[in-house]
Amino acid sequence: MATYKDAGVDIEAGEAMVERIKPLVRKTFTPGVLTDIGAFGAFFKVDWKAYKDPIMVSSVDGVGTKLKVAFMMDRHDTVGQDLVNHCVNDIAVCGAKPLFFLDYFSTGKLIPDVAVQVIEGFSTACVENKCALIGGETAEMPDIYEPGEYDLAGTIVGVVDKEDIIDGSTIQRGDVLIGFPSSGLHTNGYSLARHALFPTYDVHDSPAELQGVSIGNALLAVHKSYLGVIDSLQKCVPVHGLVHVTGGGIPGNTKRVIPDGLSFQVDYGAWKRPGIFNLIQQAGAVPEDDMQKAFNLGIGLIAIVPEAAAAHVLKNLSSENPVVIGSVTDQ
């Protein structure tokens, strides 16, 4: 006799996990949430009266091989936050505010304590970003994943008034690029980072470049949410463009918002590069061109504003440590 549990799927463990995460999920509920956890579909009522011409904005992403570091460290309380914040940033740079988030957690064998840590991360970040964790899927798929491993994906849905969309269309020659610091690698470049670091180092090593922080903890630093920064920027100055620096680095992502006929230049010496990037480059003898294409190098958000507004940003958002890193030029 063969049972589903014999085949590697433990329905009871999954049901017990759902009971454990219900309080975490309910913490994120906003007034628009109409259904509790467990329904076949999630219902959300948008207050359309708050908008003149509302446009829905969505994005989907994963955490990538940063998960490999979480497995090595047996630490799972940060990657859920990474996923939510990454998705929030992707729509926030379009001018949108997040409404709700949905997650997908898949693993070979469900370990409830690990899954709860991950989902607690989703909950923490959703509360911080004022969006609801409205639904999700937990899949147990034997033989797909190595023991102890899992994968994550997430979808964010938000809204913006059409007149408030930020798409780079108003960018002009002479505009200034202002960078805001990242918290580390965020969720990009981990395949190169692991390839460069781990032939030489262990995740628990604390090289001098990291000033007492272990490599594992430096790599697991939570992807920063820029929602609050962007809100402050919009109240402060005209924002012509915003860039979430993810895979492709500063050049690969900035060119996504620069209009045809224009280009940009970046001064990579304008800010101090965090030690983790120097360590990766030295350990792996990584060429500078690859560093610039793979990593954010310490700048996670770029605001493109009129030159006359730059000083205002530097003064009024000084607590966020902004720095002028370049300008918009002719092509």
N, C-alpha and C positions, 0 to 999 in steps of 0.2 A: 504493500500500500504506500503510495506516495502522496504527501500533502503539500500544500502551497508553502508551508514553513520549511519542509524538507527541501524544497526547490530553491529556498533562499529568500522568500518574501514573508515577513512577519507582520500580518495585518494587525494583530493585537498591539504590537510595539508602536505601530503607526498611530493607532487610535489613542494610545496612552500619551504619545507625544503631542497630539493635537490638543488634548486636555491641558497639558502643561503650558502650551503656548497661548492659549486663549487669553489669559490676563495680559500678556505682552502685546498681543494684537489689539485688544480693546483699548489699551492706553493710547493708541494712535488715532482712534476714531475722532473725526471732526463732524460738525453738524450735518454734512452732506451724506454721511454713511447711512444706508437704510437697511442693510442686512448684517446679521452676525456671521461669524466664522462658521463654515460648514455648508453653506448653501451651494447649489450648483453654479450659480452666477452671483456676481457682486453688483449691488445697485448703489449708485451715487447720484444724488440730486444736486445739480449746480445752480447757484443763485444767479441766473442769467440777468437779473435786473441790475446787478452790480457792474455790468459791462455794456458798452455802446454797441460794439460789433465784435462779439467774442469769436476767437479762433482757437480751436483745440490744437495742442502741440504734444507730440509723444516721442519717446525714444526708448530703445531697448539696448541692453549691454550685458557684459559679464565682468568677471574679475580677472580672468586670464590665469597665467601661471603664477601669479601672486599666491594662489591657493597652495602651490607646492611648498612655499615657505611656511604657510600656516600648518601644513601637515608635518613639516620638519620640526616646527616649534611645538606642535600639539596645542596650538592656541587658535581659537576659533571665534573670539569675541569681537574681532575687528573687521573681518572681511564682509560681513553683512552691512556694516556702516559704509564701507568702501563702495559697495554696489549702489546703495541708495544715493549717496552723495555724488557719485559719478553721473548717474542718470539725472539727478536734479540739476547739476551744472549744465548738462547738455541742453536742457530746455531753458534754463535760466539765462544763458547767453543769447537766447532768441527773444528775451524779454518776458518769458512766461513764468507764472507761479504754479508750483505743483499742486495737484488736487489729490491724486492717489497713486499708489505703487502696488505692483503685483510681483510676486517672486516665484522662481522655480528652483527647487533644491532636489538634486538627484544624486543617488549613491548606490553602491553595490550592496551594502548591508547597513541598514539604518542603525546608527548608534544614537539613541535619544538624547543623551547629554550633549553630544556634539551638535546635533541639529538645533537643540534649544539655544545653545550659545550663538549659533549663526543667526537664528531668528530674533534673538534678543538684540543683536546688532542692527537688524532691519528696524526693529521697534524703536531703538534709541535714535537712529538717524531720522526716521519718519517724524518722531515727536519734535526733534530739533528743527526740521524743515517744515513743520506744520502741514504735513500731508498724511493721509490715511494709508495704512497697510490694509488694503481692502480685500485681498485674496492671494492665493498661492497654490502651488502644487508640490507635494513631496512624493518623489518617485524612487522606489527601491528596485534596482535592476541588477540582479546577480550576473557576474561574468563581464559586465561592461567596464567596471572600475576596479582598480587595484584595492586591496584591503585597506580600510581606513580613509579612502579618498572619496571626494564628492565634487560636484560642479554646481555653479550658481549662474542664474540669469535673472534679469529683472526688467520690468517695463514701467515707465513713469508716464503719467498723463497729466497735462496741465492746460492752462488757458491764458490767453493774452488778448487784449483789445487790439484790433487790427492796426489802429493808429500808433500803437506802442511797440509793434514788432521791431526788433533790432536785427537787421539782415546785412548791414554793411553798405547798403545802397547810397548812404549819405557821406561815405568816406571821401575825403578830398586830399589832394596833394598838400603836404605840410602838416597834416594831422600827426599827433604824437602817440606813440605806443607806450602805455604805462603798465608795468608788470606788477603783479601781486604774488607774494611768495607762496610756494607750495609747501606741503608738510613733508615731502619726500618724493618717492617715485610715483606716488598715487597708485594708479592701477595699470601702468604701462612700462614696457621695457624689461620685464622680469626674466624673460628667456635669456636675454643678453646678460643681465645682472648675475643670474645664477651660473651661467657659463663662465663668466669672468671671475667670480668670487670663490665658488665652492671647490675648485681643485686645490685651492690654497688654504681657505678658511673654513671654520665650522660656524654654524649659525649662532653659537654661544660665545664666539670670540668677540673681544672689544678692542679693536685696533685704535691707535692714538687719534686717527682721523675722526672717530665717532665720539670722542670725549666722554668715555665711560658707558656709552650705550652699546648693547650687543648688536651684531650685524642683523640677527633675526628681528629684534625689536625695531631697528632702524628701517628695515625693509617692510615691516608690518605697520608702520605709522599710517594712521587713518587718512584716506583721501579727503582733503578739505572740501567742505561745501562753501561755495562763494555766493549763495543766495542772498545773504545779508549784505555782503560787499556790493553786489550788483544793485540791490535796492537803494543803498546809500548813494551809489554813483548816479543813479537816475534822478535822485532828488537834488543832486549837487551840480551837475553839469550836463550839457548835451552829450549823449553817448552815441557816437557814430558807428561803433562796432565793438563786439566782444568776442574773445577767443578763449575757449576751454582747451588748454594745452594737454593733449592726450597722445595717442600713438601718432608718430610723425613729428613730434616735438614742436618747437616754436615755428620753424619754417613751414612744415607740412600743414599745420592747423591755421596759421595766420593767412596763408594764401586762399583759404576757403572763403574768407569774407572780403578780400580786397577786390574791388570792381575791376573790370577789364580796362586796360590802358594805364593802370597804376601798379606800383610795386611797393616794396618796403625794405628798409635796412634795419638790422639789429646789431647793437653793440653788446657782444657777449661779455665784455669786461665791465659792464655797468653795475653788476651786482656780484656779491660773493657767493660762489657756488657751494652748496652744502657738502659736507665732508663725505657723505655716502657716494656721491657722484665721483669725487676725486679718487676714492678708494676703488670703485669699479673700474675707472679708467686705468689706474696704475696696475691693479691686479691682473687685468686682462689685456693690457697694452692695447686698449681700444682706441682706434683713430678718432680724432676730434669730430670728423664728419659723421661718423656713426653715433657718437655721443649726442650730437645735436639732432639727429633724426630719430633716435630711439627714446630719448628722455626729455622731461620738462626742464631739467637742469636747475631747478629751484624756482621756476616761474610757472604757476599753475593757471593763472588768469591774466589775460591782456585786455586792457580797455583802450580803445582808439578814440581819442577826443580831439577837439580843436586845440591848436597850439596855445591859444589864449586861455584855455581852461585848465591846462596842465598844472599850473601853480596852485589853483584852487583845489584840485584833487589831492595833490601832495600835502596840502595843509589840512584839509577837512577830513581826509581819511588816513592821517598820519599813524593812527593806531594799527593800521593794516600793513604798514611798512611798504608803501608803493615806491616804485623807482622808474624813472624814464629810461626805457631800454631801446628806443628807436623812433623812426618816423616813416611816414608814407611818402613815397617818391614817384617820379615819373617812371614809366616802364623802361 
